[in-house]
Amino acid sequence: KQWYQRRVAITAGVLSLIAGAAGAATSGLAAVPFMAGFTSGGVVAGSLAAGAQAAIGNVAAGGVFATLQTIGATTVLGTVAGPVIAVVGTAACVAAVIIL
């Protein structure tokens, strides 16, 4: 019985580790535009995005800058949700390591 319980705990830990790592990586990557200053409210003053926009000048539609702004303005991950999901995923990884 103990062997079975330990095996279930290891399986749960490994699955939590995989899910947590995937969630953290995906959300963290998708949150990059938000952290750079591309948000649903537009480009944040004083941010990396604002500096890039000042250097570019007139932003062309369909370009990298415009695409990043679209991601920041139209996705849930263009808000604080991305970093929060990344932290939760990282916590799941830590919990999985403790379980293992």
N, CA, C and O atoms as CSV, one atom per row, in Angstrom:
chain,resi,resn,atom,element,x,y,z
A,1,LYS,N,N,0.825,-1.189,0.000
A,1,LYS,CA,C,0.000,0.000,0.000
A,1,LYS,C,C,0.875,1.260,0.000
A,1,LYS,O,O,0.583,2.203,-0.735
A,2,GLN,N,N,1.916,1.293,0.790
A,2,GLN,CA,C,2.795,2.458,0.831
A,2,GLN,C,C,3.464,2.681,-0.519
A,2,GLN,O,O,3.636,3.819,-0.957
A,3,TRP,N,N,3.838,1.594,-1.169
A,3,TRP,CA,C,4.474,1.704,-2.487
A,3,TRP,C,C,3.532,2.393,-3.459
A,3,TRP,O,O,3.951,3.271,-4.214
A,4,TYR,N,N,2.262,2.005,-3.449
A,4,TYR,CA,C,1.263,2.585,-4.342
A,4,TYR,C,C,1.067,4.069,-4.046
A,4,TYR,O,O,1.016,4.884,-4.968
A,5,GLN,N,N,0.957,4.425,-2.765
A,5,GLN,CA,C,0.763,5.825,-2.397
A,5,GLN,C,C,1.963,6.671,-2.822
A,5,GLN,O,O,1.799,7.799,-3.286
A,6,ARG,N,N,3.152,6.128,-2.665
A,6,ARG,CA,C,4.358,6.872,-3.065
A,6,ARG,C,C,4.376,7.063,-4.581
A,6,ARG,O,O,4.747,8.129,-5.071
A,7,ARG,N,N,3.981,6.045,-5.306
A,7,ARG,CA,C,3.951,6.126,-6.777
A,7,ARG,C,C,2.935,7.177,-7.240
A,7,ARG,O,O,3.206,7.925,-8.179
A,8,VAL,N,N,1.773,7.236,-6.591
A,8,VAL,CA,C,0.760,8.236,-6.920
A,8,VAL,C,C,1.304,9.637,-6.627
A,8,VAL,O,O,1.099,10.559,-7.417
A,9,ALA,N,N,1.989,9.797,-5.506
A,9,ALA,CA,C,2.556,11.106,-5.147
A,9,ALA,C,C,3.616,11.529,-6.159
A,9,ALA,O,O,3.665,12.695,-6.551
A,10,ILE,N,N,4.454,10.607,-6.581
A,10,ILE,CA,C,5.492,10.926,-7.575
A,10,ILE,C,C,4.849,11.308,-8.901
A,10,ILE,O,O,5.271,12.275,-9.535
A,11,THR,N,N,3.839,10.565,-9.325
A,11,THR,CA,C,3.144,10.877,-10.580
A,11,THR,C,C,2.490,12.249,-10.501
A,11,THR,O,O,2.579,13.033,-11.447
A,12,ALA,N,N,1.838,12.546,-9.390
A,12,ALA,CA,C,1.207,13.863,-9.219
A,12,ALA,C,C,2.262,14.960,-9.226
A,12,ALA,O,O,2.048,16.025,-9.804
A,13,GLY,N,N,3.389,14.708,-8.593
A,13,GLY,CA,C,4.466,15.689,-8.570
A,13,GLY,C,C,5.032,15.956,-9.948
A,13,GLY,O,O,5.264,17.110,-10.312
A,14,VAL,N,N,5.258,14.908,-10.717
A,14,VAL,CA,C,5.799,15.066,-12.068
A,14,VAL,C,C,4.805,15.808,-12.959
A,14,VAL,O,O,5.194,16.701,-13.712
A,15,LEU,N,N,3.530,15.445,-12.877
A,15,LEU,CA,C,2.514,16.129,-13.683
A,15,LEU,C,C,2.398,17.593,-13.284
A,15,LEU,O,O,2.246,18.455,-14.150
A,16,SER,N,N,2.465,17.892,-11.989
A,16,SER,CA,C,2.430,19.284,-11.531
A,16,SER,C,C,3.637,20.050,-12.034
A,16,SER,O,O,3.521,21.207,-12.440
A,17,LEU,N,N,4.787,19.414,-12.010
A,17,LEU,CA,C,6.014,20.043,-12.496
A,17,LEU,C,C,5.903,20.375,-13.979
A,17,LEU,O,O,6.254,21.479,-14.393
A,18,ILE,N,N,5.423,19.440,-14.773
A,18,ILE,CA,C,5.276,19.665,-16.218
A,18,ILE,C,C,4.250,20.768,-16.493
A,18,ILE,O,O,4.509,21.685,-17.274
A,19,ALA,N,N,3.087,20.671,-15.845
A,19,ALA,CA,C,2.047,21.680,-16.065
A,19,ALA,C,C,2.493,23.048,-15.578
A,19,ALA,O,O,2.253,24.054,-16.246
A,20,GLY,N,N,3.130,23.093,-14.441
A,20,GLY,CA,C,3.602,24.369,-13.903
A,20,GLY,C,C,4.664,25.000,-14.779
A,20,GLY,O,O,4.636,26.204,-15.031
A,21,ALA,N,N,5.605,24.186,-15.246
A,21,ALA,CA,C,6.665,24.710,-16.115
A,21,ALA,C,C,6.087,25.208,-17.435
A,21,ALA,O,O,6.478,26.268,-17.924
A,22,ALA,N,N,5.164,24.454,-18.009
A,22,ALA,CA,C,4.549,24.881,-19.268
A,22,ALA,C,C,3.753,26.168,-19.075
A,22,ALA,O,O,3.830,27.076,-19.902
A,23,GLY,N,N,2.996,26.249,-17.996
A,23,GLY,CA,C,2.220,27.461,-17.716
A,23,GLY,C,C,3.105,28.662,-17.467
A,23,GLY,O,O,2.838,29.755,-17.966
A,24,ALA,N,N,4.161,28.459,-16.694
A,24,ALA,CA,C,5.068,29.567,-16.390
A,24,ALA,C,C,5.779,30.052,-17.650
A,24,ALA,O,O,5.892,31.256,-17.879
A,25,ALA,N,N,6.254,29.122,-18.458
A,25,ALA,CA,C,6.970,29.507,-19.672
A,25,ALA,C,C,6.054,30.217,-20.660
A,25,ALA,O,O,6.409,31.265,-21.199
A,26,THR,N,N,4.888,29.652,-20.896
A,26,THR,CA,C,3.949,30.243,-21.850
A,26,THR,C,C,3.473,31.613,-21.395
A,26,THR,O,O,3.489,32.574,-22.165
A,27,SER,N,N,3.051,31.695,-20.147
A,27,SER,CA,C,2.551,32.967,-19.636
A,27,SER,C,C,3.648,34.010,-19.522
A,27,SER,O,O,3.446,35.188,-19.818
A,28,GLY,N,N,4.806,33.556,-19.090
A,28,GLY,CA,C,5.933,34.483,-18.987
A,28,GLY,C,C,6.312,35.058,-20.334
A,28,GLY,O,O,6.554,36.258,-20.459
A,29,LEU,N,N,6.363,34.201,-21.342
A,29,LEU,CA,C,6.701,34.662,-22.691
A,29,LEU,C,C,5.615,35.576,-23.243
A,29,LEU,O,O,5.910,36.613,-23.837
A,30,ALA,N,N,4.371,35.193,-23.046
A,30,ALA,CA,C,3.266,36.003,-23.558
A,30,ALA,C,C,3.145,37.331,-22.817
A,30,ALA,O,O,2.564,38.281,-23.343
A,31,ALA,N,N,3.686,37.406,-21.609
A,31,ALA,CA,C,3.603,38.636,-20.821
A,31,ALA,C,C,4.714,39.632,-21.157
A,31,ALA,O,O,4.701,40.756,-20.656
A,32,VAL,N,N,5.665,39.241,-21.990
A,32,VAL,CA,C,6.780,40.132,-22.328
A,32,VAL,C,C,6.298,41.477,-22.877
A,32,VAL,O,O,6.801,42.512,-22.441
A,33,PRO,N,N,5.337,41.507,-23.820
A,33,PRO,CA,C,4.876,42.818,-24.292
A,33,PRO,C,C,4.329,43.694,-23.159
A,33,PRO,O,O,4.595,44.895,-23.120
A,34,PHE,N,N,3.568,43.097,-22.241
A,34,PHE,CA,C,3.023,43.852,-21.110
A,34,PHE,C,C,4.153,44.419,-20.251
A,34,PHE,O,O,4.117,45.587,-19.866
A,35,MET,N,N,5.143,43.601,-19.957
A,35,MET,CA,C,6.244,44.052,-19.112
A,35,MET,C,C,7.102,45.105,-19.802
A,35,MET,O,O,7.756,45.911,-19.139
A,36,ALA,N,N,7.100,45.099,-21.131
A,36,ALA,CA,C,7.861,46.108,-21.880
A,36,ALA,C,C,7.104,47.424,-22.003
A,36,ALA,O,O,7.679,48.434,-22.408
A,37,GLY,N,N,5.814,47.420,-21.657
A,37,GLY,CA,C,5.041,48.662,-21.684
A,37,GLY,C,C,3.913,48.702,-22.692
A,37,GLY,O,O,3.290,49.748,-22.875
A,38,PHE,N,N,3.636,47.585,-23.352
A,38,PHE,CA,C,2.507,47.505,-24.283
A,38,PHE,C,C,1.303,47.006,-23.492
A,38,PHE,O,O,1.255,45.835,-23.117
A,39,THR,N,N,0.327,47.881,-23.233
A,39,THR,CA,C,-0.814,47.496,-22.399
A,39,THR,C,C,-2.132,47.802,-23.096
A,39,THR,O,O,-2.164,48.402,-24.170
A,40,SER,N,N,-3.211,47.379,-22.465
A,40,SER,CA,C,-4.533,47.637,-23.023
A,40,SER,C,C,-4.857,49.129,-23.024
A,40,SER,O,O,-5.747,49.564,-23.755
A,41,GLY,N,N,-4.162,49.902,-22.229
A,41,GLY,CA,C,-4.356,51.348,-22.202
A,41,GLY,C,C,-3.407,52.097,-23.120
A,41,GLY,O,O,-3.366,53.327,-23.102
A,42,GLY,N,N,-2.648,51.369,-23.918
A,42,GLY,CA,C,-1.668,51.983,-24.809
A,42,GLY,C,C,-0.260,51.809,-24.276
A,42,GLY,O,O,-0.029,51.067,-23.321
A,43,VAL,N,N,0.672,52.497,-24.899
A,43,VAL,CA,C,2.072,52.404,-24.495
A,43,VAL,C,C,2.258,53.194,-23.199
A,43,VAL,O,O,1.826,54.342,-23.096
A,44,VAL,N,N,2.899,52.575,-22.220
A,44,VAL,CA,C,3.132,53.203,-20.916
A,44,VAL,C,C,4.282,54.201,-21.019
A,44,VAL,O,O,5.363,53.869,-21.506
A,45,ALA,N,N,4.038,55.426,-20.555
A,45,ALA,CA,C,5.066,56.474,-20.587
A,45,ALA,C,C,6.288,56.039,-19.787
A,45,ALA,O,O,6.161,55.499,-18.688
A,46,GLY,N,N,7.473,56.279,-20.348
A,46,GLY,CA,C,8.718,55.955,-19.674
A,46,GLY,C,C,9.138,54.497,-19.779
A,46,GLY,O,O,10.167,54.108,-19.227
A,47,SER,N,N,8.357,53.688,-20.478
A,47,SER,CA,C,8.672,52.259,-20.597
A,47,SER,C,C,9.605,52.004,-21.779
A,47,SER,O,O,9.903,52.905,-22.563
A,48,LEU,N,N,10.052,50.771,-21.884
A,48,LEU,CA,C,10.863,50.346,-23.024
A,48,LEU,C,C,10.088,50.560,-24.324
A,48,LEU,O,O,10.661,50.979,-25.330
A,49,ALA,N,N,8.795,50.275,-24.302
A,49,ALA,CA,C,7.960,50.464,-25.484
A,49,ALA,C,C,7.898,51.937,-25.881
A,49,ALA,O,O,7.932,52.262,-27.068
A,50,ALA,N,N,7.808,52.825,-24.895
A,50,ALA,CA,C,7.763,54.260,-25.193
A,50,ALA,C,C,9.075,54.719,-25.818
A,50,ALA,O,O,9.075,55.526,-26.748
A,51,GLY,N,N,10.189,54.207,-25.311
A,51,GLY,CA,C,11.492,54.542,-25.891
A,51,GLY,C,C,11.610,54.057,-27.325
A,51,GLY,O,O,12.137,54.761,-28.186
A,52,ALA,N,N,11.112,52.843,-27.580
A,52,ALA,CA,C,11.145,52.300,-28.940
A,52,ALA,C,C,10.266,53.124,-29.867
A,52,ALA,O,O,10.641,53.400,-31.007
A,53,GLN,N,N,9.095,53.517,-29.376
A,53,GLN,CA,C,8.189,54.318,-30.204
A,53,GLN,C,C,8.809,55.680,-30.522
A,53,GLN,O,O,8.661,56.186,-31.634
A,54,ALA,N,N,9.497,56.268,-29.556
A,54,ALA,CA,C,10.156,57.553,-29.794
A,54,ALA,C,C,11.256,57.413,-30.839
A,54,ALA,O,O,11.457,58.309,-31.658
A,55,ALA,N,N,11.969,56.285,-30.809
A,55,ALA,CA,C,13.041,56.054,-31.774
A,55,ALA,C,C,12.495,55.769,-33.172
A,55,ALA,O,O,13.077,56.188,-34.172
A,56,ILE,N,N,11.369,55.051,-33.229
A,56,ILE,CA,C,10.767,54.681,-34.520
A,56,ILE,C,C,10.096,55.883,-35.166
A,56,ILE,O,O,10.223,56.111,-36.369
A,57,GLY,N,N,9.387,56.640,-34.357
A,57,GLY,CA,C,8.612,57.749,-34.904
A,57,GLY,C,C,7.253,57.256,-35.336
A,57,GLY,O,O,6.491,56.740,-34.518
A,58,ASN,N,N,6.935,57.407,-36.614
A,58,ASN,CA,C,5.648,56.977,-37.143
A,58,ASN,C,C,5.633,55.449,-37.243
A,58,ASN,O,O,6.407,54.872,-38.007
A,59,VAL,N,N,4.775,54.805,-36.491
A,59,VAL,CA,C,4.710,53.341,-36.437
A,59,VAL,C,C,3.887,52.812,-37.608
A,59,VAL,O,O,2.746,53.223,-37.818
A,60,ALA,N,N,4.478,51.902,-38.359
A,60,ALA,CA,C,3.788,51.304,-39.512
A,60,ALA,C,C,2.861,50.180,-39.051
A,60,ALA,O,O,3.221,49.378,-38.189
A,61,ALA,N,N,1.673,50.136,-39.632
A,61,ALA,CA,C,0.729,49.055,-39.338
A,61,ALA,C,C,1.331,47.732,-39.800
A,61,ALA,O,O,1.942,47.650,-40.866
A,62,GLY,N,N,1.149,46.701,-38.982
A,62,GLY,CA,C,1.632,45.372,-39.339
A,62,GLY,C,C,3.083,45.131,-38.973
A,62,GLY,O,O,3.582,44.021,-39.158
A,63,GLY,N,N,3.770,46.132,-38.461
A,63,GLY,CA,C,5.158,45.963,-38.060
A,63,GLY,C,C,5.259,45.294,-36.695
A,63,GLY,O,O,4.247,44.994,-36.061
A,64,VAL,N,N,6.491,45.066,-36.251
A,64,VAL,CA,C,6.721,44.411,-34.970
A,64,VAL,C,C,6.141,45.240,-33.826
A,64,VAL,O,O,5.473,44.696,-32.946
A,65,PHE,N,N,6.389,46.550,-33.829
A,65,PHE,CA,C,5.875,47.408,-32.765
A,65,PHE,C,C,4.350,47.347,-32.714
A,65,PHE,O,O,3.764,47.186,-31.643
A,66,ALA,N,N,3.719,47.476,-33.869
A,66,ALA,CA,C,2.251,47.450,-33.929
A,66,ALA,C,C,1.708,46.097,-33.471
A,66,ALA,O,O,0.676,46.033,-32.803
A,67,THR,N,N,2.395,45.029,-33.825
A,67,THR,CA,C,1.965,43.688,-33.417
A,67,THR,C,C,2.065,43.524,-31.905
A,67,THR,O,O,1.159,42.975,-31.278
A,68,LEU,N,N,3.163,43.998,-31.315
A,68,LEU,CA,C,3.317,43.915,-29.866
A,68,LEU,C,C,2.248,44.738,-29.151
A,68,LEU,O,O,1.729,44.327,-28.113
A,69,GLN,N,N,1.926,45.895,-29.709
A,69,GLN,CA,C,0.870,46.718,-29.108
A,69,GLN,C,C,-0.479,46.030,-29.214
A,69,GLN,O,O,-1.285,46.104,-28.287
A,70,THR,N,N,-0.735,45.366,-30.324
A,70,THR,CA,C,-1.988,44.626,-30.480
A,70,THR,C,C,-2.083,43.516,-29.447
A,70,THR,O,O,-3.135,43.317,-28.841
A,71,ILE,N,N,-0.981,42.787,-29.242
A,71,ILE,CA,C,-0.969,41.718,-28.233
A,71,ILE,C,C,-1.231,42.313,-26.850
A,71,ILE,O,O,-2.039,41.787,-26.085
A,72,GLY,N,N,-0.548,43.403,-26.538
A,72,GLY,CA,C,-0.718,44.034,-25.236
A,72,GLY,C,C,-2.116,44.590,-25.019
A,72,GLY,O,O,-2.620,44.597,-23.895
A,73,ALA,N,N,-2.736,45.051,-26.084
A,73,ALA,CA,C,-4.044,45.704,-25.956
A,73,ALA,C,C,-5.218,44.742,-26.020
A,73,ALA,O,O,-6.294,45.063,-25.513
A,74,THR,N,N,-5.049,43.585,-26.620
A,74,THR,CA,C,-6.217,42.748,-26.898
A,74,THR,C,C,-6.226,41.396,-26.221
A,74,THR,O,O,-7.207,40.664,-26.356
A,75,THR,N,N,-5.193,41.032,-25.508
A,75,THR,CA,C,-5.186,39.710,-24.886
A,75,THR,C,C,-5.230,39.830,-23.379
A,75,THR,O,O,-4.832,40.846,-22.808
A,76,VAL,N,N,-5.716,38.787,-22.746
A,76,VAL,CA,C,-5.700,38.731,-21.284
A,76,VAL,C,C,-4.258,38.779,-20.799
A,76,VAL,O,O,-3.966,39.345,-19.746
A,77,LEU,N,N,-3.366,38.183,-21.570
A,77,LEU,CA,C,-1.961,38.177,-21.183
A,77,LEU,C,C,-1.314,39.532,-21.406
A,77,LEU,O,O,-0.162,39.732,-21.022
A,78,GLY,N,N,-2.032,40.471,-22.020
A,78,GLY,CA,C,-1.545,41.831,-22.156
A,78,GLY,C,C,-1.861,42.660,-20.921
A,78,GLY,O,O,-1.694,43.880,-20.918
A,79,THR,N,N,-2.314,41.993,-19.885
A,79,THR,CA,C,-2.582,42.651,-18.602
A,79,THR,C,C,-1.658,42.039,-17.564
A,79,THR,O,O,-0.706,41.336,-17.903
A,80,VAL,N,N,-1.935,42.300,-16.340
A,80,VAL,CA,C,-1.122,41.739,-15.259
A,80,VAL,C,C,-1.344,40.229,-15.118
A,80,VAL,O,O,-0.633,39.572,-14.357
A,81,ALA,N,N,-2.319,39.672,-15.841
A,81,ALA,CA,C,-2.612,38.238,-15.733
A,81,ALA,C,C,-1.422,37.379,-16.135
A,81,ALA,O,O,-1.168,36.348,-15.511
A,82,GLY,N,N,-0.690,37.787,-17.166
A,82,GLY,CA,C,0.457,36.984,-17.616
A,82,GLY,C,C,1.490,36.767,-16.536
A,82,GLY,O,O,1.833,35.622,-16.243
A,83,PRO,N,N,2.002,37.834,-15.931
A,83,PRO,CA,C,2.968,37.634,-14.847
A,83,PRO,C,C,2.400,36.855,-13.669
A,83,PRO,O,O,3.114,36.065,-13.052
A,84,VAL,N,N,1.120,37.065,-13.347
A,84,VAL,CA,C,0.503,36.336,-12.235
A,84,VAL,C,C,0.445,34.849,-12.558
A,84,VAL,O,O,0.762,34.019,-11.706
A,85,ILE,N,N,0.043,34.503,-13.779
A,85,ILE,CA,C,-0.012,33.099,-14.180
A,85,ILE,C,C,1.381,32.491,-14.153
A,85,ILE,O,O,1.545,31.339,-13.750
A,86,ALA,N,N,2.381,33.244,-14.573
A,86,ALA,CA,C,3.756,32.748,-14.541
A,86,ALA,C,C,4.200,32.452,-13.105
A,86,ALA,O,O,4.869,31.449,-12.857
A,87,VAL,N,N,3.832,33.314,-12.168
A,87,VAL,CA,C,4.188,33.095,-10.761
A,87,VAL,C,C,3.474,31.856,-10.219
A,87,VAL,O,O,4.071,31.062,-9.492
A,88,VAL,N,N,2.196,31.691,-10.574
A,88,VAL,CA,C,1.446,30.516,-10.125
A,88,VAL,C,C,2.067,29.241,-10.703
A,88,VAL,O,O,2.184,28.234,-10.004
A,89,GLY,N,N,2.463,29.285,-11.971
A,89,GLY,CA,C,3.111,28.135,-12.591
A,89,GLY,C,C,4.427,27.802,-11.914
A,89,GLY,O,O,4.747,26.631,-11.710
A,90,THR,N,N,5.182,28.820,-11.569
A,90,THR,CA,C,6.445,28.608,-10.867
A,90,THR,C,C,6.198,28.001,-9.487
A,90,THR,O,O,6.930,27.114,-9.049
A,91,ALA,N,N,5.158,28.490,-8.806
A,91,ALA,CA,C,4.799,27.927,-7.495
A,91,ALA,C,C,4.416,26.453,-7.629
A,91,ALA,O,O,4.756,25.642,-6.768
A,92,ALA,N,N,3.718,26.108,-8.695
A,92,ALA,CA,C,3.350,24.708,-8.929
A,92,ALA,C,C,4.600,23.854,-9.122
A,92,ALA,O,O,4.659,22.718,-8.653
A,93,CYS,N,N,5.594,24.402,-9.810
A,93,CYS,CA,C,6.865,23.684,-9.996
A,93,CYS,C,C,7.550,23.451,-8.654
A,93,CYS,O,O,8.039,22.355,-8.381
A,94,VAL,N,N,7.583,24.474,-7.829
A,94,VAL,CA,C,8.208,24.360,-6.519
A,94,VAL,C,C,7.471,23.318,-5.667
A,94,VAL,O,O,8.099,22.497,-4.998
A,95,ALA,N,N,6.142,23.359,-5.699
A,95,ALA,CA,C,5.349,22.369,-4.950
A,95,ALA,C,C,5.634,20.964,-5.442
A,95,ALA,O,O,5.725,20.027,-4.649
A,96,ALA,N,N,5.775,20.817,-6.753
A,96,ALA,CA,C,6.047,19.499,-7.322
A,96,ALA,C,C,7.404,18.985,-6.863
A,96,ALA,O,O,7.543,17.799,-6.565
A,97,VAL,N,N,8.394,19.846,-6.803
A,97,VAL,CA,C,9.730,19.438,-6.347
A,97,VAL,C,C,9.661,19.014,-4.867
A,97,VAL,O,O,10.317,18.055,-4.462
A,98,ILE,N,N,8.867,19.734,-4.074
A,98,ILE,CA,C,8.721,19.378,-2.656
A,98,ILE,C,C,8.046,18.014,-2.531
A,98,ILE,O,O,8.433,17.199,-1.694
A,99,ILE,N,N,7.032,17.769,-3.368
A,99,ILE,CA,C,6.324,16.478,-3.335
A,99,ILE,C,C,7.267,15.345,-3.705
A,99,ILE,O,O,7.238,14.267,-3.111
A,100,LEU,N,N,8.114,15.616,-4.713
A,100,LEU,CA,C,9.029,14.570,-5.154
A,100,LEU,C,C,10.100,14.348,-4.126
A,100,LEU,O,O,10.972,13.500,-4.316
